Amino acid sequence: MATVNPRVPKSTEEGVEIVRALAAKIADNEVGRMIFNDFLPNALAEGIIKTKPDPFVVGKGLEDIQAALDMCKAGVSAQKLVVKMA
């Protein structure tokens, strides 16, 4: 059984097992390692998978962090804001 509802039903059909899984823990198992260590780095390097949306560079250095935060607070949507540090 899969659900986004965190409550566990009081009863289930016979043979049904309820297991809670935390998506953030995938990196800790062999499937996560295959995805994040083996597949994903190569797929990104070869352009098979692309990071989207393209980044919007707000500025460079700590002095531009506030400008990026102000843009977030103003309601930037579907945009990746970046402040370069080097």
C-alpha positions as CSV (number, residue, x, y, z in Angstrom):
1,M,0.0,0.0,0.0
2,A,1.3,3.4,-0.9
3,T,-0.1,6.6,0.5
4,V,0.8,10.2,1.2
5,N,-1.3,10.1,4.2
6,P,0.9,9.5,7.3
7,R,-1.9,7.8,9.2
8,V,-1.8,4.0,9.2
9,P,-5.2,2.3,8.5
10,K,-6.6,0.4,11.4
11,S,-7.0,-2.7,9.3
12,T,-5.9,-4.0,5.9
13,E,-6.7,-6.9,3.7
14,E,-5.0,-10.2,4.5
15,G,-1.6,-10.3,2.9
16,V,-1.2,-6.6,2.6
17,E,1.9,-5.2,4.4
18,I,2.2,-1.5,5.3
19,V,5.7,-0.2,5.2
20,R,6.7,3.4,5.7
21,A,9.4,4.8,3.5
22,L,11.2,8.1,3.5
23,A,12.2,9.3,0.1
24,A,15.1,11.2,1.5
25,K,16.7,7.9,2.6
26,I,17.0,6.5,-1.0
27,A,20.6,7.7,-1.2
28,D,21.5,5.3,1.7
29,N,20.6,2.1,-0.1
30,E,21.9,0.3,-3.2
31,V,19.3,1.7,-5.5
32,G,20.2,5.2,-4.5
33,R,23.9,4.5,-4.9
34,M,23.3,3.2,-8.4
35,I,21.3,6.3,-9.3
36,F,23.4,9.0,-7.7
37,N,26.9,7.5,-8.0
38,D,26.7,5.5,-11.2
39,F,23.9,6.8,-13.5
40,L,23.3,10.4,-12.7
41,P,26.8,11.9,-13.0
42,N,27.4,10.3,-16.4
43,A,23.9,11.2,-17.7
44,L,24.5,14.9,-16.7
45,A,28.0,14.9,-18.2
46,E,26.6,13.4,-21.5
47,G,23.6,15.7,-21.6
48,I,21.1,12.9,-21.3
49,I,19.6,14.6,-18.3
50,K,19.6,18.4,-18.0
51,T,19.1,20.5,-15.0
52,K,16.1,22.7,-15.4
53,P,15.1,25.5,-15.1
54,D,18.3,27.2,-16.3
55,P,19.8,29.3,-13.5
56,F,19.3,33.0,-13.2
57,V,22.5,34.5,-11.7
58,V,21.5,37.2,-9.3
59,G,25.1,38.3,-8.5
60,K,28.4,37.3,-7.1
61,G,29.5,37.2,-3.5
62,L,27.9,37.6,-0.1
63,E,26.8,41.1,-0.9
64,D,24.3,39.8,-3.4
65,I,22.6,37.3,-1.1
66,Q,20.1,39.8,0.1
67,A,19.0,40.6,-3.5
68,A,18.4,36.9,-4.1
69,L,16.4,36.7,-0.9
70,D,14.4,39.8,-1.8
71,M,13.5,38.2,-5.2
72,C,12.3,35.0,-3.4
73,K,10.2,37.1,-1.0
74,A,8.7,39.0,-3.9
75,G,7.5,35.7,-5.3
76,V,9.9,34.4,-7.9
77,S,8.3,31.3,-9.5
78,A,9.8,28.4,-11.4
79,Q,13.2,30.0,-11.5
80,K,16.5,28.8,-10.1
81,L,18.3,31.8,-8.4
82,V,22.0,31.6,-8.1
83,V,24.6,33.7,-6.2
84,K,28.1,32.8,-7.3
85,M,30.7,32.6,-4.6
86,A,33.8,32.2,-6.6
